[in-house]
Amino acid sequence: MMTAQHCREMDAQDPLRGLRDLFVLPDGLIYLDGNSLGVLPKATAGRVARAITEEWGQGLIRSWNNAGWFDLPMRLGDKVAALVGSRRGDLVVTDGTSINLYKLLSAALRIAQQHAPSRRVVVSERSNFPTDLYIAQSLCQERGYRLLLVEDAQIEPALTEDVAVMMLTHVNYRTGFMHDMQAVTAAAHRRNILALWDLAHSAGAVPVDLQADDADFAVGCGYKYLNGGPGAPAFAWVHPRHADRFEQPLAGWWGHAAPFEFTPDYRPAPGIARYLCGTQPILSMVALECGLDTVLAAQPLGGMAGLRRKSLALTDLFIQLVEERCTGHGLALLTPRAHERRGSQVCLTREQGAYAIVQALIARGVIGDYRAPLPAVPASQRADPAPGGILRFGFTPLYTGFEDVWTAVAHLQQVLAQREWERSEFNQRHAVT
Ligand SMILES: *Cc1c(COP(=O)(O)O)cnc(C)c1O
């Protein structure tokens, strides 16, 4: 049996333990939701204040050059590139994930249209994050494509010769399942299908090697494991073999080859810079840089491989403790046990009461979140793996400790043993983030 003392020893031996000091961690709170909104880095408030009072307040318009504002999308792009296996200069930080997805999927469809006009299908998963599916639906409708949604991990049989683009999220937000990016991309390429990956739950959480895995397009989110703050800018990556081939549909002046010539005609910038649209949210960019720097601070301590090792140790510990201490309460594990298929979160499911259990944990200062079950699938298809609601716990190795995991499970055990989740105040539904 695992003990609290053993968890404290794991913290004492953790080479990444010091990184926790880079963050503002509210007293008495165990935060297991960094997969939804990363924790505030200590450096951010001062850095943003300086951008406001000095760069904006004193520098004014000069700061576009003097404070490097204009370069932020590419400069931050290089920092993200180091985390996801992109070359420098191939990745840009800009806009939001949904918007970048629109730009990239649109470019992918144009490439497909040129090379294989008879292919009229975009494939994704039914359990993909809704915004990805909505963006794809809207683009498919506009361009005359069909969006085919398959059940989890049933991708390969759907990769037929009708398919133009495969659009997947690398780590599933609902289950924590992680695709084998290299194998699935290779399967798509064997059938001449372009592979677009959403790295929202991957960037800063698990090692990703876009270039080595030969992906075609990728987007990702700045406010989850990259700790960029609410609504932080996202990123877009296009494999260099495609980067110069097409204009993206939101052709704005920041993506122009020479924006300050103010010419009436659009001429796209070379490479990934053409995926910029208009003026960027500089204050948010500055905040995101502080978040990126917290992840890059792990570089001398083993980088993404070191973070991954700790992430797996944390999720292994959580699974072990739940199984040792919370059996007999109807919880089932939704996240794969196999390390190579697991992201940096653990999801449990329970036929009833999942929402209230999460609320009861939050009242105790253990913050995870709840996700509703998917609507039942048609009988002809595989049974839904999540019949009940989902209790979702994200583990961010930068600031989550092993003793935190112990304490979180101790609270979960008490909530279950005392049937706290049956109390009416935890069953009042309100807006869930
Ligand atoms: C969080 C998340 C998003 C967020 O999109 P926004 O445009 O930032 O709201 C998109 N896709 C996936 C898979 C996500 O997990």
The ligand as an SDF file (V2000), in Angstrom:
LIG
                    3D

 15 15  0  0  0  0  0  0  0  0999 V2000
   -9.1300   23.7180  -25.3990 C   0  0  0  0  0  0  0  0  0  0  0  0
   -9.3150   23.2480  -26.7850 C   0  0  0  0  0  0  0  0  0  0  0  0
   -9.6400   24.1450  -27.7980 C   0  0  0  0  0  0  0  0  0  0  0  0
   -9.8830   25.5830  -27.4560 C   0  0  0  0  0  0  0  0  0  0  0  0
  -10.2140   26.3740  -28.5360 O   0  0  0  0  0  0  0  0  0  0  0  0
  -10.3480   27.9410  -28.3260 P   0  0  0  0  0  0  0  0  0  0  0  0
  -10.4180   28.4940  -29.6810 O   0  0  0  0  0  0  0  0  0  0  0  0
   -9.1480   28.3790  -27.5310 O   0  0  0  0  0  0  0  0  0  0  0  0
  -11.5720   28.2030  -27.5160 O   0  0  0  0  0  0  0  0  0  0  0  0
   -9.7480   23.6480  -29.0900 C   0  0  0  0  0  0  0  0  0  0  0  0
   -9.5480   22.3390  -29.3570 N   0  0  0  0  0  0  0  0  0  0  0  0
   -9.2240   21.4550  -28.4020 C   0  0  0  0  0  0  0  0  0  0  0  0
   -9.0050   20.0330  -28.7410 C   0  0  0  0  0  0  0  0  0  0  0  0
   -9.1170   21.8860  -27.0820 C   0  0  0  0  0  0  0  0  0  0  0  0
   -8.8210   21.0030  -26.1210 O   0  0  0  0  0  0  0  0  0  0  0  0
  1  2  1  0
  2  3  1  0
  2 14  2  0
  3  4  1  0
  3 10  2  0
  4  5  1  0
  5  6  1  0
  6  7  2  0
  6  8  1  0
  6  9  1  0
 10 11  1  0
 11 12  2  0
 12 13  1  0
 12 14  1  0
 14 15  1  0
M  END
$$$$
